[in-house]
């Protein structure tokens, strides 16, 4: 999660919402993929940290199936990311801060609980949640102060 928080900070410094994600092979400890939010700078609405990390990991293992891997992300995944996580067959998802407005695992559509969800990873939440939440709150507070909140 430390690396995910560092990636989230890098996203914030680039003017993106501070979310970072890392995909790890827990058996070897190897980082397989990583990503940070970059939809603004990449002009890509799908460039959420999880999607970027999934693409990086798939390229690393040369397979679109990422079974037996763990995704660490600083914020509860949204519906788009939950769908991509399911399609990639990620084995476990661990996130820091819950997202009552945009999250889709514990909140909103509860994607992995839906009968149409074909793959349900293990999930865990709250890992370094205070740090992840603080990054987000500080980012949006600064944006409101500058008047650059879109």
N, C-alpha and C positions, 0 to 999 in steps of 0.2 A: 504493500500500500504506500510505502514511502516514495517509490518511484512514480506511482500514479499521482500522488500529491505534488511532486516536483513537476510532472507534466501539466497538471492543472495550473500551477503557478506560471509556467511558460505560456500557457494559453492566455491567461489573464494579462500577462505582459504584452501579448500580441493583440490585445483588445477583444479577445474571445471570452465567452463564459468559461470560468475555470473548472473544467472537468478533464480528468486524465484517466487513462485505462491501460492496464498491463495484463498480458496473457502469459501464464506461467505453466510449465510442466512441473507439477509438484513433486514428481518422483526424482527428477534430476536437479530441480531448482533453476532450470534454464528459463530465461525470458524468451518467449517465442514471438511475441508481438507487442507493440505499444502504440498508443495514440493519444492525441489531445484534441479537444474541440477546435475545429478550424472551418466552420461553414462560411464565415464572413470572408476570411482571407483566401479561401479556395473557391469561393463562389459556388458552393455545393451544399444544398440544404441537408444532404445525408451525411455530411462529414462530422458526425458526432464522434466523441472520443472512442466509444465502443466499436463503431463501424470502422474507423481508421485502424484500430488495434486488430480487429478481425481480418481486415484486408492484409495487414502486415503479417499476421500469423499464418494466414492461408498461403501467402507467397513464400514464407519461410519453410513450411512443411510441404509445400507444393500439393495441397489438397484443400478442398473447400470444407471438409469435415474436420472439426477440431475437437474430437472426443478426448476424454480424459485430461483436458486442460482446464485451468482455473482462470477466470477473468476477474481481476480486481479493478473496481471503478469507484471513483470518489462520490458519485451520485447515483441514486436509484435509476435504473434504465427506464427510458420512455418506451412507448408501444413499438415504435420503429425498431429500436435497438433490441428490445425483448424478442421481437420477431426474428431479427437477424441472428441473435444468440441461439434461438431454438433451431433455426435452419442450419446453423454451423455445428450443432450438436455439442456445444460447450458442456463440459461435465459439471462445472460448479461456477456460480457467480457470487462474488462477495462485494458489497458496496459499503461506502461510508455513510453519507448523509441520505436520509429518506427524502423523498420528493412528493409531498401530498398533492401538489397541483399537477405535476407532469409525469410522475412516476407511474409505472404500469406493472409492477410486480406485487408490491404490498398495497398500492393505491390504484385508483382509476380502474382500468379494465382487468387488472390482475391476470395478465396475459397467460402465465404458465398454469393457471387454474382452469383455463377454458377448455372445453371438450375438443375444440378444433386445434388445440396446440398438440403437435405430434411429438415434441421432445421437451421434456421438463428437466432442466438442470437442478442440482441441489442449489439452495440459496442460503445466504447468511448476510446479515446487515449490521451496521453499527460500528464496524472496524474503523477506528480513528474518526468517528463521526463528527466530533467537536471541531477538529481541524478542517475537515472537508466543508462543514457548514460555515465555519468562520471565513474560509476563502471566498465562498459564494456571497455571504452577507457583506463582507468588506468590498468585494468587487462591485456589487450593485449599489452600495452606499456611495462609493466613489463616483460611479457613473451618474447617479442622481445629483450629486453635488456639482459635477461638471456640466450637468444638463445634456449629457450625451446618451441617455437611456433611450433606446428605440422601442 
